[in-house]
């Protein structure tokens, strides 16, 4: 028997009216999303203050573009090396290990230039600046020791800055996203409620129409075993009476 598949159409006007009736539910979800966003932004998330500086390599060889990029990459990797940062940890009394510090260190070379942009971020603004200044000094010393009397000098273009605001906290964006998430959650949840309520009457009507259908007559083959059984019961009863009667006459 083939099942009938029915596709239900959604009346957008009715759906919009349903949402309007549930405005209080939507408002509650929006408020909850905003509260969660505020709590995460100001009380849960750890702010990170990033101090930035710009360095310039003076005296690099520009005769070959490949040699220039190799030299720049070498200095970039040297800035993030254990040789440089271990000295910073010891000098500044940093209470974390090298892996933690290097994960918060950024060093990038600007393409087609001799400029290196460096930064360090920590939960404390003053500590970030102090660590970056120490890293730049250690970087110069280690470069001299490794390259000897190299013609390349490391000059500071922009000194380590004092961050005034966290680099990873954006209150307006984060609270706005949390509020929008609460709104979308309310809309999706109410849509399922709307769809469930409208599918119930149709399901009840389908069950009612199914129950009103006339019962199909039973197949004759199904009645034959019952007839045979009745005949066997009659035959057994007759034989029982026959033997019972014979025994009574002999007595």
N, C-alpha and C positions, 0 to 999 in steps of 0.2 A: 504494500500500500504506500503510495507516494505522499510524502509530507508536503503540506502547503507552507511556503515561506512568505510571510507578510512583511512588507517594508513600511514602517510607521513614519509618517511625515510629521515634522515638528513645526508647529505654528509659532513663528517668531514673535508675533504680537502677543500671544498668550504667554510665551516665555518671558518677554520683557515685562509684562504685567506681574508675573510671578516674582521676578527679581525686585520690582518696585515694592511689592508687598513685603518682601524679606529684606528691606533696606536696613533694618536694625541689625540683623545677623551679619550683613556685609560690613556695616560700620564697626561692629565688635571685632571682626576678623582683621579689619584694617588697623584698628587701635592696637590689637595684640601684636600685629606685625611691626608697627612703629615702636612699641614698647620693647620688643625683642631686639630691634635694631639699635635703639638707644642703649639698652643694657650691654649689648655686645661691644658697641663702639666705645663707650666711656668706662665700662667696668670689667669687661672680660678681655678684650684685645689688648695686647702689650704694644705700646707705641714704640716705634723705632726712629731715632733721630740720626739723620745721615749728614755727615760732614764731607764736603767736597773740596777738591783742589785740582789745579791744572799744572802739569809739568811740561817742560820743553827740552828736548834733546838737541843740544847745539854741537855742530861739528860732524854730523853724520854724512856719509858718502852718498851723494846723489847721482853718481855716474851710472849706477846700475839700480833699476827699480827693484829688482829681486833682493839685492843686498840690503837696500833700505828697509824693506818690509821684514826681513829676517832680523835685522838689528832692533827694530822697533818691537817685534814680538818677543825677542829675548829680554828686553827691559821690562816689558809688561809682565812676563812670567816671573821674572826675578822679584818684582814688587810683591807678588803673592806667595813667594817661596817661604819655606820654613826658616831658611837662613836669615831672612829679614824679619819675619813676624815673631820668631822666638825671642829675638832681642827686644822687640816691642813689649812682649808679654812680661819679660823680666824687668825692664826699665819702668814700666807703668804699673806693675803689680796687678795686672789683669787676672781676675779670678777664674777665667775659663781657659780651656786648652787651645791648641793651635787650630784644630778642626772647627771649633766654634768660631774663632776669630776669622779664619779664612773664608768661612761661609758668609760672613758679613762684609767682606772686602771686595771692592770692584776696581778693576784696572782695565782700561780699554784704550787702544791706540786709534787715533783718528786717521782715516784713510787719506793717503796722499799728503800727509803732514808729518811733522816730528813731535806731535803733541800727544801726551798721555793723560787721560782723565782718570783720576783715582778718587775713591771714597771709602769711608768706613761708617757703619751704622751700629748703634747700640741703644739700649733703653734710656741712656743718659746723654744729654746734648754736650755737656762739657767733656765727658769721657770720650765721646766720639771725636771731638776736635783734638784732644790731647793724644789719643791713639794715632790719629792720622799724621799729626806733626812728628811724632816719634817714628812712625813708619817711613816718612819721607827722609828723615835724617839717617835712619838705618839703611834705607835704600841707597842713598848716596855713598855711604861708607862701604857697603858691600860691593857696589859697582866698581869703586876704585880698587878694592882689594882683588876682585876677580879679573878686571880688565887691565890692571896696572896703570901706567901713565897713558891712558887712552886720550885721544883728542876729543872724545865726546864728553860734554859736560851736561849736568842735569840742573837746569834752572827752574825756579818756581815762577809761573805766570800768575796764578791765583793761589793765594795762601789758603790754608785750611779754614773753612768757614764755620761759624757757630750756628747750628740749625735752630730755628725759632719754633718750628712746628714739626710734628711727626711726619715722616715720609710715607707711612703706610696707613694713616688714618685719614679718611675723607668722610666726615660726618654726613654731609648732605647726600652724597651718593649712596653710602651704606644704609642710612635710615630710609632713604627713598626706595632703594631696592627691597628692603625688608617690608616696607608698607605695601609696595606693589605685589610682593609675594603673598602677603596676607589677603589682598584683594582677589588675586587670581585663585587662591585656594578656596575662598568663599564662593566665587563664581562657579568653579568646577564642581564643588560639593553640592551646591544648590541645583546645578543642572542634573546631577544624578538623582536627587530627590524628586525633581520635576518629572524626569523620565520614568521613574518608578511609579509615581502616583498615577500618571496617565496610562501606564501599561496595565494597571490592575483592573479597571472596568472592562477593557478589551479581553483580558484573560478570563474574566468571569462570564462574559457573554459567550466566549468560545466554549467554555465548559457547559453552559446551559444549553446551547444549541446541540452539543454532542450528546447530552442526556436526553434530549427530546427526539432523537432519531429513533425510528421503529426498530424493534429487535429483529434480527435476522432469524428465519426459521431454522430449526436444527436439521442437520443432514439425516436422511433416513438410515444411513449406515450406522449412525450413532445409536439408533433405537434398536437395532437388531440384536446386539448382545443382551440388552435388557429382556427382550422377548424370549430368547433362548434360555435365559436364566429362569424366567417364570415357568417355562415348560418343564425344565428339569425339576423345579420345586414341586410341581403338580405330580410328575411321574414318581418322585420319591415318596410323596404322601400316599399315593394309590398303592404302591408296593408295601408300604408300612401297614396300611389297613388290611391288605390281603393276608400277610403273614400273621397278623394279630388275630384275624378272624379264624384262620386255619387252626391255630393253636387252641382257640377257645372251644371249637367243635370236638377236638380230640379229648379234651378233658371231660 
